[in-house]
Amino acid sequence: MADGGRRHARRFGSPRALDPAETVWLTCVGLPALATVTLNGTPLGTAESAFAFDITSHFQPRNEVWIDTKGIGEIGEVAVEFRATDG
């Protein structure tokens, strides 16, 4: 990246069908610097040390996430979590 940062890209598929009473979250703990997160071409937001974004409306059978950091360090584990909704 021109600003001295780094793009971390990951591709992942859906391991199963989504239950109507579930939401899907993209999470990460351990960002080395300010980061911008994009899923399937849709910006999700920015974060400084960790993030948890509800990606239910953007979740597809095949997905690609980009995490653009302002620093060059490594990022922590990126995970997809299926969570039961209340009610």
C-alpha positions as CSV (number, residue, x, y, z in Angstrom):
1,M,0.0,0.0,0.0
2,A,1.2,3.5,-0.8
3,D,0.8,4.8,2.7
4,G,3.2,2.2,4.2
5,G,0.4,0.0,5.5
6,R,-0.5,-3.5,4.6
7,R,-3.5,-5.4,3.2
8,H,-4.4,-8.7,4.8
9,A,-6.8,-10.6,2.6
10,R,-8.7,-13.8,3.5
11,R,-11.2,-15.9,1.6
12,F,-13.7,-18.1,3.4
13,G,-16.9,-20.0,2.7
14,S,-20.0,-20.5,4.7
15,P,-19.7,-23.8,6.6
16,R,-23.5,-24.3,6.7
17,A,-26.8,-22.6,6.1
18,L,-27.7,-19.8,8.4
19,D,-30.5,-20.4,10.8
20,P,-33.2,-17.6,10.9
21,A,-32.5,-17.1,14.6
22,E,-28.7,-16.4,14.0
23,T,-26.5,-13.6,13.1
24,V,-23.0,-13.8,11.7
25,W,-20.1,-11.8,13.1
26,L,-16.6,-11.2,11.8
27,T,-14.2,-10.7,14.7
28,C,-10.5,-10.1,15.2
29,V,-8.4,-9.4,18.3
30,G,-4.9,-8.0,17.9
31,L,-4.7,-5.4,15.2
32,P,-1.2,-3.8,15.0
33,A,-2.6,-0.4,14.0
34,L,-5.7,1.5,12.8
35,A,-7.4,-0.7,10.2
36,T,-10.2,-0.5,7.7
37,V,-12.3,-3.6,7.2
38,T,-14.1,-4.5,4.0
39,L,-16.2,-7.6,3.2
40,N,-17.1,-8.6,-0.3
41,G,-16.4,-5.0,-1.5
42,T,-18.6,-3.4,1.3
43,P,-16.7,-1.3,3.9
44,L,-17.6,-2.4,7.4
45,G,-15.8,0.2,9.4
46,T,-12.5,1.0,11.1
47,A,-10.9,-0.3,14.3
48,E,-7.8,0.2,16.3
49,S,-7.0,-3.0,18.4
50,A,-10.0,-5.3,17.8
51,F,-13.3,-5.5,16.0
52,A,-16.6,-7.4,15.9
53,F,-18.9,-6.5,12.9
54,D,-22.3,-8.0,12.3
55,I,-22.0,-9.3,8.7
56,T,-25.3,-11.1,8.5
57,S,-26.6,-8.9,5.6
58,H,-23.3,-9.2,3.7
59,F,-22.6,-12.9,4.3
60,Q,-22.4,-15.1,1.1
61,P,-21.6,-18.7,0.3
62,R,-18.1,-17.4,-0.7
63,N,-16.6,-14.4,1.0
64,E,-13.5,-12.2,0.9
65,V,-12.4,-9.9,3.7
66,W,-9.7,-7.2,3.4
67,I,-8.1,-5.7,6.5
68,D,-6.1,-2.6,5.5
69,T,-3.8,-1.6,8.4
70,K,-1.8,1.6,8.7
71,G,1.1,-0.4,10.3
72,I,3.0,-3.3,9.0
73,G,2.6,-5.8,12.0
74,E,0.7,-9.0,11.9
75,I,-2.9,-9.3,12.9
76,G,-4.4,-11.7,15.3
77,E,-6.9,-14.4,14.5
78,V,-9.8,-13.4,12.2
79,A,-12.9,-15.5,13.0
80,V,-16.5,-15.9,11.8
81,E,-19.0,-16.5,14.6
82,F,-22.6,-17.7,14.4
83,R,-24.5,-16.2,17.3
84,A,-28.1,-16.9,18.4
85,T,-30.3,-13.8,18.4
86,D,-32.2,-12.9,21.5
87,G,-35.9,-13.7,21.6
